[in-house]
Amino acid sequence: MTASSKSNEKTKTDQARKKEALEEAKLIAQKMRRNILLMTHHAKGGHPGGCLSATDILAVLYKCFLRIDPQNPRWSGRDYFFLSKGHAVPAQYAVLIEMGFLSPEEIKDFREVEGRLPAYPSCTDTPGIDMASGSLGQGLSIANGTALAAKLDGTGQRAYVLLGDGELHEGQVWEAAMTAAHYKLNNVCAIVDYNKLQLDGALDEVKTLGDLRAKWEAFGWHTLEIDGHDYEQIYDALVEAERFKDGPTVIIAHTVKGKGVSFMEDEVGWHCAAPSDEELEIALKELS
Ligand SMILES: Cc1ncc(C[n+]2csc(CCOP(=O)(O)OP(=O)(O)O)c2C)c(N)n1
């Protein structure tokens, strides 16, 4: 076999491996969406809209990129994922179930005092969670700290953070954006869940973000823009973020709040609301 045919073979197997992994990620996302609805329905509360917009991103990130170990959640060599928009924690519980950190039976414990699934992320209660969040704006600062430590230790660990677009109204995010660029933290990857809705209205009505791409670029970030429900685009952007060595990368992921459930899509009322018995039945049918 010549060097070039060997490299063609490798590209082919890489492509086949990617295709297979993305098919698995799609199945994971399907189960996650069901479990997000079951959790919020059972607890009679939660934030399904912003969970469903982030589901496909989390499925690809966890399935294909994060180096983590469900048998040893505190493994010191792990990559970090910080859910800065902590109200979307059912999405993180749902992906942790699929990755084997939690059991599906724990769905009923969401928002219960007993159990390991509190209403907002807790790094002391839940295996696989590395940051307590809920108060918006803090995740990128924490990602910076862990990424800087990993660089100083030469461990090669990466830190990923998921930010809401409404969360970008917090000034701390932009302080942290400057810090990551200053220290050229090429092991930080921020993902913006750009679903265009805030808590009680459209983002542009509450406070527009203007030219979001230009803002991140002006803050010194390698900036990518994708469809946050397109598996190839999510995968390729995360690969590009790993490859880029000159500084931090942000992936602006255009998404739909409530994605996957027809009556929840793009409806601000589903920011914080639980499906009724009837709504759950319809939604689960749509997702099956
Ligand atoms: C510091 C802070 N201010 C206000 C809130 C209340 N709050 C909870 S969710 C939310 C809207 C966030 O919008 P976005 O980040 O776009 O979330 P998504 O639409 O993705 O769910 C707000 C203002 C909060 N949790 N923390």
Ligand as a Chemical Component Dictionary entry (heavy atoms), coordinates in Angstrom:
data_LIG
# 
_chem_comp.id                   LIG 
_chem_comp.type                 NON-POLYMER 
_chem_comp.pdbx_formal_charge   1 
_chem_comp.three_letter_code    LIG 
# 
loop_
_chem_comp_atom.comp_id 
_chem_comp_atom.atom_id 
_chem_comp_atom.alt_atom_id 
_chem_comp_atom.type_symbol 
_chem_comp_atom.charge 
_chem_comp_atom.model_Cartn_x 
_chem_comp_atom.model_Cartn_y 
_chem_comp_atom.model_Cartn_z 
_chem_comp_atom.pdbx_ordinal 
LIG C1  C1  C 0 -27.445 36.351 37.730 1  
LIG C2  C2  C 0 -28.805 35.889 37.317 2  
LIG N1  N1  N 0 -29.720 36.801 36.930 3  
LIG C3  C3  C 0 -30.965 36.395 36.565 4  
LIG C4  C4  C 0 -31.304 35.080 36.621 5  
LIG C5  C5  C 0 -32.717 34.627 36.253 6  
LIG N2  N2  N 1 -32.742 33.884 34.999 7  
LIG C6  C6  C 0 -32.836 32.542 34.978 8  
LIG S1  S1  S 0 -32.858 31.923 33.444 9  
LIG C7  C7  C 0 -32.788 33.462 32.761 10 
LIG C8  C8  C 0 -32.805 33.654 31.277 11 
LIG C9  C9  C 0 -31.544 33.185 30.663 12 
LIG O1  O1  O 0 -31.647 33.205 29.267 13 
LIG P1  P1  P 0 -30.733 32.291 28.413 14 
LIG O2  O2  O 0 -29.347 32.378 28.928 15 
LIG O3  O3  O 0 -30.926 32.668 27.003 16 
LIG O4  O4  O 0 -31.264 30.848 28.728 17 
LIG P2  P2  P 0 -32.032 29.822 27.756 18 
LIG O5  O5  O 0 -32.938 30.600 26.879 19 
LIG O6  O6  O 0 -30.971 29.171 26.948 20 
LIG O7  O7  O 0 -32.727 28.881 28.661 21 
LIG C10 C10 C 0 -32.725 34.440 33.736 22 
LIG C11 C11 C 0 -32.642 35.896 33.476 23 
LIG C12 C12 C 0 -30.311 34.155 37.048 24 
LIG N3  N3  N 0 -30.554 32.835 37.116 25 
LIG N4  N4  N 0 -29.077 34.587 37.376 26 
# 
loop_
_chem_comp_bond.comp_id 
_chem_comp_bond.atom_id_1 
_chem_comp_bond.atom_id_2 
_chem_comp_bond.value_order 
_chem_comp_bond.pdbx_ordinal 
LIG C1  C2  SING 1  
LIG C2  N1  SING 2  
LIG C2  N4  DOUB 3  
LIG N1  C3  DOUB 4  
LIG C3  C4  SING 5  
LIG C4  C5  SING 6  
LIG C4  C12 DOUB 7  
LIG C5  N2  SING 8  
LIG N2  C6  DOUB 9  
LIG N2  C10 SING 10 
LIG C6  S1  SING 11 
LIG S1  C7  SING 12 
LIG C7  C8  SING 13 
LIG C7  C10 DOUB 14 
LIG C8  C9  SING 15 
LIG C9  O1  SING 16 
LIG O1  P1  SING 17 
LIG P1  O2  DOUB 18 
LIG P1  O3  SING 19 
LIG P1  O4  SING 20 
LIG O4  P2  SING 21 
LIG P2  O5  DOUB 22 
LIG P2  O6  SING 23 
LIG P2  O7  SING 24 
LIG C10 C11 SING 25 
LIG C12 N3  SING 26 
LIG C12 N4  SING 27 
# 
